[in-house]
Amino acid sequence: MMLIAILYYQNEKKLYFDLTKTRMQNVVSNISSRIIFTHMSDSSLDLKQFLKNDIYKISFYDKDKNLIIGNLNEKIDFTKQFIQNEQNFTLVNDSTYGHLGVAYIVIQENLLFKSLKKMQVDIITLFLIVYSILALIGFYLAKLLLKPIKDEREKLNNFIKDTTHELNTPISAILMSSESEELTKKQIKRIQLAANKISEIYKDLTYIFLEDNSEKEDFKNINLKEVIILQLKYFEALAERKKISISTSLEDTNYFIDENDFIRLFNNLLSNAVKYNKMKGSIFIELKNNTLTIKDTGIGIEEKKINDIFNRYFRATTQSGGFGIGLNIVKNITTQYNIDIQVDSKVNEGTTFILKF
């Protein structure tokens, strides 16, 4: 940008110089013509009239370079046609050829350098303004471009913290329960719950970060009803802790899908239905006409957040545990198998997930 400003100044300076030179030559040519015409017509001409000029200083010299009349005080170098210094620009012209005793016309102006000074100030001012604007735009764009990275980093930091917390809870439960020499049924159930929790976390993390889900080919025509009934047994203890009742209405439904993917899909939805449900709440699961419906009586989701719940690391609430990847996994699986998923939720009333196969 600085180079552009310099090149622009150099170009404008040359243009100013050429324009000033042309104007001075036109003025001198006009004076010279009048002197020659007056001499040849045997008339008289008062040279003082040419000195009344607000732009130029003018002096007339004879063939011996002596001043006839003029308002230039400095010494003139008659060997040069153009004389340039830091203050003014001088033109020496001999086109009168001695008519009326005038051998040289010397004209001088000082506006060129004032104009150049003004142009320098204007260019510098414009440069600073443009530079400031570009700097502000650059800062804004950089901030705008870095915002997603900053947001993702913050989400990742929160995810790591939440993962640590989620793992710490079941591990602590296992350690505390295993301290007894003889385990009670309650302690064994607690250990089973904690172990299942760790297993689910591990499976989810593996699915998100390690598995290449795009190359899966192990699709089978599985009976979804049988898989759901089997998975419900793993959630009995978890639902029992919150005194949540689970009711079902299941029809035999077959679908081509990797069995582990369907288990992960169903378990994440049911896990959320339990996790975000109320004490003594209820969950209703229906499988009918190639449609799976999971309805709970939980805390619900704000309408403005529903579109974001499938984003990775997003959590609609911090009321219960979790680290924001469960529904992202659900979305990935439904997209992979072209399963339509719909969400209907009301705060403090509950949430319904509808999957159409």
C-alpha positions as CSV (number, residue, x, y, z in Angstrom):
1,M,0.0,0.0,0.0
2,M,2.9,2.4,0.8
3,L,4.4,1.5,-2.6
4,I,1.1,2.4,-4.3
5,A,1.1,5.8,-2.5
6,I,4.7,6.5,-3.5
7,L,4.0,5.6,-7.2
8,Y,0.9,7.7,-7.2
9,Y,2.8,10.7,-5.8
10,Q,5.6,10.3,-8.4
11,N,3.1,10.1,-11.2
12,E,1.1,13.1,-10.0
13,K,4.3,15.1,-9.4
14,K,5.4,14.5,-13.0
15,L,1.9,15.4,-14.2
16,Y,2.0,18.7,-12.2
17,F,5.5,19.4,-13.5
18,D,4.5,18.9,-17.1
19,L,1.3,20.9,-16.7
20,T,3.1,23.8,-15.0
21,K,5.8,23.8,-17.7
22,T,3.2,23.9,-20.5
23,R,1.3,26.8,-18.9
24,M,4.5,28.8,-18.4
25,Q,5.5,28.2,-22.0
26,N,2.0,29.3,-23.2
27,V,2.3,32.5,-21.1
28,V,5.8,33.3,-22.5
29,S,4.8,32.4,-26.0
30,N,1.8,34.9,-25.8
31,I,4.1,37.7,-24.4
32,S,6.8,37.0,-27.1
33,S,4.2,37.1,-29.8
34,R,2.9,40.5,-28.7
35,I,6.4,41.9,-28.4
36,I,7.3,40.7,-32.0
37,F,3.9,41.9,-33.4
38,T,4.3,45.3,-31.7
39,H,7.8,45.8,-33.0
40,M,6.9,44.8,-36.6
41,S,3.8,47.0,-36.6
42,D,6.0,49.9,-35.4
43,S,3.8,50.3,-32.3
44,S,4.6,50.8,-28.7
45,L,4.2,48.3,-25.8
46,D,4.5,48.9,-22.1
47,L,6.2,45.9,-20.6
48,K,5.0,46.8,-17.1
49,Q,1.6,45.5,-17.9
50,F,3.0,41.9,-17.9
51,L,4.3,42.3,-14.4
52,K,0.8,42.6,-13.0
53,N,0.4,38.8,-12.6
54,D,-0.7,37.1,-9.4
55,I,0.7,33.7,-10.5
56,Y,4.0,34.5,-12.1
57,K,7.0,36.8,-11.6
58,I,8.3,38.1,-14.9
59,S,11.5,39.9,-16.0
60,F,12.8,41.0,-19.4
61,Y,16.5,41.1,-20.3
62,D,18.5,42.5,-23.2
63,K,21.1,40.6,-25.3
64,D,23.8,41.4,-22.7
65,K,21.6,39.8,-20.1
66,N,20.9,43.0,-18.4
67,L,17.6,43.6,-16.7
68,I,15.3,45.8,-18.7
69,I,12.3,45.6,-16.3
70,G,10.9,42.9,-14.1
71,N,10.2,41.7,-10.5
72,L,12.7,38.9,-10.2
73,N,15.5,39.7,-7.8
74,E,17.6,36.6,-8.0
75,K,20.4,36.0,-10.4
76,I,19.4,34.0,-13.5
77,D,21.5,31.3,-15.1
78,F,20.8,32.0,-18.8
79,T,22.6,28.8,-19.9
80,K,19.6,26.7,-18.7
81,Q,16.1,26.7,-20.2
82,F,14.5,25.4,-17.0
83,I,15.7,26.1,-13.5
84,Q,14.2,24.2,-10.6
85,N,14.9,24.5,-6.9
86,E,13.0,23.7,-3.7
87,Q,11.0,26.9,-3.8
88,N,10.1,27.6,-7.4
89,F,10.3,26.8,-11.0
90,T,11.9,29.2,-13.6
91,L,11.7,29.2,-17.3
92,V,14.1,31.1,-19.6
93,N,12.9,31.9,-23.1
94,D,14.7,33.7,-26.0
95,S,11.9,33.5,-28.6
96,T,11.6,37.3,-28.9
97,Y,14.8,37.4,-30.9
98,G,15.7,40.9,-29.7
99,H,12.5,42.6,-30.7
100,L,11.9,45.8,-28.7
101,G,15.3,45.2,-27.3
102,V,14.1,42.1,-25.4
103,A,16.4,39.1,-25.8
104,Y,15.2,37.0,-22.9
105,I,11.9,36.6,-21.0
106,V,12.3,34.9,-17.7
107,I,9.1,33.7,-15.9
108,Q,9.0,32.1,-12.5
109,E,6.2,30.5,-10.5
110,N,6.0,29.1,-6.9
111,L,2.6,27.4,-6.9
112,L,4.0,24.1,-8.2
113,F,5.8,23.2,-5.0
114,K,3.0,24.5,-2.9
115,S,0.7,22.2,-4.8
116,L,3.1,19.3,-4.4
117,K,3.3,19.9,-0.7
118,K,-0.5,20.0,-0.4
119,M,-0.6,16.8,-2.5
120,Q,1.9,15.1,-0.1
121,V,-0.3,16.0,2.9
122,D,-3.4,14.8,1.1
123,I,-1.8,11.5,0.1
124,I,-0.5,10.9,3.6
125,T,-3.8,11.8,5.1
126,L,-5.6,9.5,2.6
127,F,-3.1,6.8,3.2
128,L,-3.6,7.0,7.0
129,I,-7.4,6.9,6.6
130,V,-7.4,4.0,4.2
131,Y,-4.8,2.2,6.3
132,S,-6.9,2.7,9.4
133,I,-10.0,1.5,7.7
134,L,-8.2,-1.6,6.3
135,A,-6.7,-2.3,9.7
136,L,-10.2,-2.1,11.3
137,I,-11.6,-4.3,8.6
138,G,-8.7,-6.7,8.9
139,F,-9.1,-6.8,12.7
140,Y,-12.8,-7.5,12.4
141,L,-12.3,-10.2,9.7
142,A,-9.6,-11.8,11.8
143,K,-11.8,-11.8,14.8
144,L,-14.7,-13.2,12.7
145,L,-12.5,-15.9,11.3
146,L,-11.0,-16.8,14.6
147,K,-14.3,-16.9,16.4
148,P,-15.3,-20.4,15.2
149,I,-11.8,-21.7,16.3
150,K,-12.2,-20.0,19.6
151,D,-15.7,-21.4,20.1
152,E,-14.5,-24.9,19.1
153,R,-11.6,-24.7,21.5
154,E,-13.9,-23.6,24.3
155,K,-16.3,-26.4,23.5
156,L,-13.4,-28.9,23.5
157,N,-12.2,-27.6,26.9
158,N,-15.7,-28.0,28.3
159,F,-16.0,-31.4,26.7
160,I,-12.7,-32.5,28.4
161,K,-13.9,-31.2,31.8
162,D,-17.3,-32.8,31.4
163,T,-15.8,-36.1,30.3
164,T,-13.5,-36.1,33.3
165,H,-16.4,-35.4,35.6
166,E,-18.6,-38.1,33.9
167,L,-15.9,-40.7,34.3
168,N,-15.1,-39.7,37.8
169,T,-18.6,-40.4,39.1
170,P,-18.9,-44.0,38.1
171,I,-15.3,-44.8,38.9
172,S,-15.8,-43.3,42.4
173,A,-18.9,-45.5,42.8
174,I,-17.0,-48.6,41.9
175,L,-14.1,-47.8,44.2
176,M,-16.4,-47.0,47.2
177,S,-18.6,-50.1,46.6
178,S,-15.6,-52.4,46.2
179,E,-14.0,-51.4,49.6
180,S,-16.4,-53.8,51.4
181,E,-15.2,-57.4,51.9
182,E,-18.7,-58.7,51.2
183,L,-20.8,-56.9,48.6
184,T,-24.5,-56.4,49.1
185,K,-27.0,-56.7,46.3
186,K,-27.3,-52.9,46.4
187,Q,-23.5,-52.4,46.0
188,I,-23.3,-55.0,43.2
189,K,-26.1,-53.1,41.4
190,R,-24.3,-49.8,41.9
191,I,-21.1,-51.3,40.5
192,Q,-23.1,-52.7,37.5
193,L,-24.6,-49.3,36.9
194,A,-21.2,-47.6,37.1
195,A,-19.6,-50.2,34.8
196,N,-22.4,-49.8,32.3
197,K,-22.0,-46.0,32.4
198,I,-18.2,-46.2,31.8
199,S,-18.9,-48.7,28.9
200,E,-21.4,-46.3,27.3
201,I,-19.0,-43.4,27.6
202,Y,-16.2,-45.5,26.0
203,K,-18.5,-46.6,23.2
204,D,-19.6,-43.0,22.4
205,L,-16.1,-41.7,22.5
206,T,-14.9,-44.5,20.2
207,Y,-17.7,-43.9,17.8
208,I,-17.0,-40.1,17.6
209,F,-13.2,-40.1,17.5
210,L,-11.9,-43.5,16.4
211,E,-14.4,-45.4,14.2
212,D,-14.6,-44.8,10.4
213,N,-18.3,-44.9,10.1
214,S,-18.3,-44.0,6.4
215,E,-17.0,-47.5,5.4
216,K,-19.4,-49.7,7.4
217,E,-20.8,-52.6,5.4
218,D,-22.1,-54.9,8.2
219,F,-25.7,-54.1,7.6
220,K,-28.2,-56.8,8.7
221,N,-32.0,-57.1,8.5
222,I,-32.5,-56.9,12.3
223,N,-35.6,-57.1,14.4
224,L,-35.7,-53.7,16.1
225,K,-38.2,-54.9,18.7
226,E,-35.9,-57.7,19.9
227,V,-33.0,-55.3,20.2
228,I,-35.1,-52.7,22.2
229,I,-36.4,-55.3,24.6
230,L,-32.8,-56.5,25.3
231,Q,-31.5,-53.0,25.8
232,L,-34.3,-52.1,28.2
233,K,-33.0,-54.6,30.7
234,Y,-29.8,-52.5,31.0
235,F,-31.8,-49.4,31.8
236,E,-34.0,-51.0,34.5
237,A,-31.6,-50.2,37.4
238,L,-31.0,-46.7,36.1
239,A,-34.7,-46.0,35.8
240,E,-35.4,-47.6,39.2
241,R,-33.0,-45.1,40.9
242,K,-35.3,-42.2,39.8
243,K,-38.4,-44.3,40.2
244,I,-39.2,-43.8,36.5
245,S,-41.7,-46.1,34.9
246,I,-41.1,-47.3,31.4
247,S,-44.0,-48.5,29.3
248,T,-43.8,-49.9,25.8
249,S,-45.9,-50.8,22.8
250,L,-43.7,-52.6,20.3
251,E,-44.5,-54.3,17.0
252,D,-42.1,-56.5,15.1
253,T,-40.2,-54.2,12.8
254,N,-37.2,-55.2,10.6
255,Y,-34.7,-52.7,9.2
256,F,-31.3,-53.0,7.4
257,I,-28.8,-51.4,9.8
258,D,-25.6,-52.2,11.7
259,E,-26.9,-53.6,15.0
260,N,-24.4,-51.7,17.1
261,D,-25.4,-48.5,15.4
262,F,-29.0,-49.0,16.3
263,I,-28.1,-49.9,19.9
264,R,-26.1,-46.7,20.1
265,L,-28.9,-44.7,18.6
266,F,-31.6,-46.1,20.9
267,N,-29.4,-46.1,24.0
268,N,-28.5,-42.4,23.6
269,L,-32.1,-41.4,23.2
270,L,-33.3,-43.6,26.2
271,S,-30.4,-42.5,28.3
272,N,-31.4,-38.8,27.8
273,A,-35.0,-39.7,28.5
274,V,-33.9,-41.1,31.9
275,K,-31.2,-38.6,32.7
276,Y,-33.4,-35.5,32.1
277,N,-36.6,-36.9,33.5
278,K,-38.2,-36.0,36.8
279,M,-38.3,-38.2,39.9
280,K,-41.2,-40.6,39.5
281,G,-41.5,-39.6,35.9
282,S,-42.5,-41.8,33.0
283,I,-41.2,-42.9,29.6
284,F,-43.3,-44.3,26.8
285,I,-41.7,-46.2,23.9
286,E,-43.7,-47.1,20.8
287,L,-42.5,-49.1,17.7
288,K,-45.3,-49.1,15.1
289,N,-45.6,-48.6,11.3
290,N,-41.8,-48.3,10.9
291,T,-41.8,-45.5,13.4
292,L,-40.0,-45.4,16.8
293,T,-41.3,-42.9,19.4
294,I,-39.6,-42.2,22.7
295,K,-41.6,-39.9,24.9
296,D,-40.6,-38.7,28.4
297,T,-42.0,-36.4,31.1
298,G,-38.7,-34.6,31.7
299,I,-37.6,-31.0,31.9
300,G,-38.0,-30.4,28.2
301,I,-36.0,-28.3,25.8
302,E,-36.4,-24.6,25.0
303,E,-37.8,-24.0,21.5
304,K,-34.9,-21.8,20.5
305,K,-32.4,-24.5,21.4
306,I,-34.0,-27.4,19.6
307,N,-32.2,-26.7,16.3
308,D,-28.8,-26.9,18.2
309,I,-29.2,-30.0,20.3
310,F,-27.7,-32.2,17.5
311,N,-24.5,-30.1,17.4
312,R,-21.4,-31.7,18.9
313,Y,-20.6,-30.5,22.5
314,F,-23.9,-28.6,22.7
315,R,-25.8,-29.0,25.9
316,A,-29.3,-27.5,26.3
317,T,-29.0,-27.6,30.1
318,T,-26.3,-28.3,32.7
319,Q,-28.9,-29.6,35.1
320,S,-27.8,-33.2,34.7
321,G,-24.5,-34.8,33.6
322,G,-23.3,-35.3,30.0
323,F,-20.9,-33.8,27.6
324,G,-22.9,-33.0,24.5
325,I,-22.1,-35.8,22.1
326,G,-25.0,-38.2,22.6
327,L,-27.5,-36.5,20.3
328,N,-24.7,-35.7,17.8
329,I,-24.1,-39.5,17.5
330,V,-27.9,-39.9,17.1
331,K,-27.9,-37.4,14.2
332,N,-24.9,-39.0,12.6
333,I,-26.5,-42.4,12.6
334,T,-29.9,-41.2,11.4
335,T,-28.2,-39.3,8.5
336,Q,-26.1,-42.3,7.6
337,Y,-29.2,-44.6,7.4
338,N,-31.6,-42.0,6.0
339,I,-33.8,-42.1,9.1
340,D,-36.0,-39.1,9.5
341,I,-35.8,-37.7,13.1
342,Q,-38.2,-35.2,14.6
343,V,-38.2,-33.5,18.0
344,D,-41.2,-32.1,19.9
345,S,-40.5,-30.6,23.3
346,K,-42.1,-28.3,25.9
347,V,-40.3,-27.0,28.9
348,N,-41.3,-28.7,32.2
349,E,-43.6,-31.1,30.2
350,G,-41.3,-33.4,28.4
351,T,-39.7,-34.3,25.1
352,T,-40.7,-36.7,22.3
353,F,-38.3,-38.1,19.7
354,I,-39.9,-39.6,16.6
355,L,-37.8,-41.7,14.2
356,K,-39.2,-42.9,10.9
357,F,-37.4,-45.7,9.2
